[in-house]
Amino acid sequence: GKLVNVLANQVNMLMHTASPGLCELKTAGTRLRLFQVVVALNHGILSFSGLVFCVTLLLNKWFVTWWVSASQYGGFALTAAILVNMLFVHWDTVAAYTVFCFGHQRRISLTNLGNGLMTAGACLGFTLLWGPVGAPLGSLAGTALVGLPLNLSVIARDVDVSLPRLAISMLGNWAWRFAILAAATWAVAARWSPKNILEAALAGTCVTAVYLAVMIPNIMSSPLGDYIRPLLQRASRRIRGVSEGVAVG
C-alpha cells in the first residue's frame, strides 16, 4: 500500500509536468492531435503501472515477511486488490488531469466529490463485509463506477470520438498483453514466493525482462513511440559523437 501511494505521487508529478502542453494543445492543436497525446500519455502510465503490478504481486509476500515480519502480511487477496485499484487510479489520474487541462475545472471538482462519496460508502460497506480487502475494493468501485466514466465522457466529447473508442484506444494493445502477463504472474505468485533476497532479485529481474520484451514493441508502435523514437535517435547521435571524439583523441 505504501508503494502504491508513492507511485501515485510520481504519476501526479508526470501529469503535472505534461499539463502546460495539454493546455496549449487544447487552445492551438487539432482534436486528432489532442486524442493522440492523451492516448500516448495513458500508454506510458499504464505500461509503467503494469510492470509495478507484476513485480509487486510476485515479491510482496517475501518483502513484507523480510522487512516487517510475516504477521504483518495482509494476504495475497489484499495485495492483488491494492494493485488492481492502482491500475484504475493511475488511468483515472491521466483522465482527471486531462479534463482539468481542457478547462473543465467545475466538472472535475464535482466528479471528484462524487468519486469520494462513492469510495467512502463502498469502503465502509465492503470493509464490514470482507475486512481489510474491502478498502481497496471500495476505492476501485469509486474510480471505476464514477471517476473514470465521468472523466472519459468529457474527454471523448472534447476530442470528438465515442466513449468506447476513447477507452479502447487508451488501453490499446497494452490491455491484452498485460492480461496475459498478469495472469501468468498471478498463477506463479499464488503458489510460490521467494525464500531469500537472491531468489527475490532473480525473480524480479526475470519478470521485468519478460515484461519489457512483451511491452516494448507495443510501446514503440503506439502513439507513445512517436515521442520516444526522436529521443532515442538524439541519444544515439550523442553516443556516436562521444565515441568518435574518444577515437580521434
N, C-alpha and C positions, 0 to 999 in steps of 0.2 A: 504493500500500500504506500509506503514512503517513497519507493522508487517511482511509482506511477505519479505521485504528487510532484516530485522533482521534474520528471519528464514533461508534465503538463506545463510547468513554468517555461521549459525550453520551447515548447510548441507555441506558447503565447509570445515569447520573445521573437521567434521566427516570423510569426504573423504580424507582430508589431513592426518589424523591420520591413515587411512587404507592404504595409498599409499605405505609405505615400505613393507607391507605384500603382496600387489598386485605385486609389482616389484619383490619380492623374488619368488613368485609363478610363475611368467612369466618365470623365468630362471630355476627353480628347480621343479615346480609342473607339473602335468599332465593337459591335456586340459580339462578333465572332472572336475578336481578339480577347475580349473580356472572358468569354467562355473558355478559350484555350488556356488562359492564365490561371483561372480558377481550377480547372482540371489538373494542370501541371502542379500547382501548389498541393492539391489534395493527394495526388500520386506520390509526391515527395514525402508528405507527412505520414501517409498510411504505409508506405514502404518501410520507413524507419520504425513505425509503431509495430508493424508485423514482425520485424526482427526482434524487437524487445519482447513481444508476446512469446515467440518460440523459445528464446533463450531463457527467459524468466520461468516459463512453465516447466522447463526441464530442470532448472537448477534451484528453484526457490526452496524446495524442501531441504535440500542439502545445506543451502546458505543459512536458512533460519536456524537449523539444528546446530550448525557450526558457530554461528555468530551469537545467538542468544539462548540456545538450548531447545531441545525437541518439544518441550512443554509449551513453547510459545508458537508453534506451528499451527495455523488455523485449519489446515487440511487442504486437500487437492481441489475440492469444490470451491472453496473460498478464493484460492489463488486464481482458478480459472474465471470465476465471476468478476474478480477485480480486473483481470486482463481484458476480458470481453468488453467490460464497461469502458476501459481505457481506449479501446479502438473507436467506440462510438463517440466518446467525449472528444477525442482528437479530430475526428471527422466533423463534429459539430463546431469545434473551435475554428476550423477553416471557414465553415459556413457562416458562423456568427461574425467573425471579423470582416468577411466579405460583405455581409448585409450592412454592417456599420459603415464600411468604406463607401458603399453605394449610396449613403445618405439617409438611411432609414433608422435613425437613432431612436425615435419613439417606438418603432416596431420592435427593435431588438430589446428595448427595455421591457416591453410588455411580454415578449417571448421569454426572456429570462425570468420574469416574475412567474409566468405560468409554469415554466420548467421547474422552478424552485418549489412551487406549491405541490406539483405532481411528485417531485422527488421526495419531499418531506413526508407526504402522506403515504407514498409507496414504501419508503424506508421503514416507517413506523409499522405498517401492516405486515410487510414481508419479514421484518426482524422478529415480530411477535410470533409469526408462523414458523420461520425456519432458522432463527438465530442469527449469528453474525453474517452469514452469507446473504441475508436479506438486505443488508446495507448497500453493497454494490449493485444488487439486482434492482433495488429501488431507484438508485441513480440511473441505471440503464433504462428503466421504464420512463423516467422523466425525459431523458435525452432522446430515446427512440420514438416516443409517442408524442412529444410536444416540441422539444427544441429543434431537432433535425427537420421534421416535416414543415414546420413554420418557416424556418430559415431557408430551406431549399426552395420552397414555393416562391419566396421573394426573389431569390437569385434567378430561378427559372424565368420569371416574368421579366426581369431586367435584361437578361441575355437572349430573350426571345426563343426559348426552347421549352419543350414539355418537361414536366417534373420527372417522369420516368426516364426520359433521355438524359437529363442532367444527372440523375442519380447513377444510372448505368455508366455514363462517361466518367464520373468522378471515381467510380470503383474500377472501371476498365478491366483489363486482363489481370490486374492485381488480385481481384477477388477470388477467382478460381485457383490461381497459383497459390495464394495464401491458404485457401481452404485445404488444399492437398498437403501443404507443408504443416499446417496447424494440426490436421488430423493425424499425420504421422508422428509429430512431436507429442501430441496428446496420448497416443497409444503407447509410446515409449515411457513417457513421464508417469502414466498411471500404474506402470508395472516396475519401473526401475528409477533409482535415484543415485547420484554419485556417492561414494563412500568416503572420499578424501579430496583434497584440493587438486591433486593431479588428475583424477578422473573428472572432476568438475571443469578444469581447464581444457582438457581434451574434448569433453562433451560440448562445451560452449564453442570451442573452435570449429568442431565438425558441423554443428548446427548453423553457425554463422557462414561457413564456407558453402554449405549446401543452399542456404537461403539466398546468398548473393549470386550464386551460379544460376539459380532459377529466376531471380528477380531482375538482375542487371539487364538482360536482353529486353525484358518488358519495359523497364525504365527508359532505355535508350530509344525504343520505338514509340514511346508515348510522347505527348506534348512536352513533358519534362525534359526529354532528350534534346529538344531544340535549344534548351538553355545550357545543358551540360556539355554538349559537343564543342561549342566555341571555347568554353573554359578549358577543356582537355586539350584542344588544339593550341591555345596560347601557352599552356603549361608545357606542352611538348616542344614548342618552339624555344621557350626559355631554356629547357633542359639541353636541347641541341646546341643552343648558343653557348651555354656554360661549358659543355663538353668540348666544343670546337675551340673555345678560348683556352681551356686547360691543355688541349692537344698542341695548340700553337705555342703556348708558354713552355 
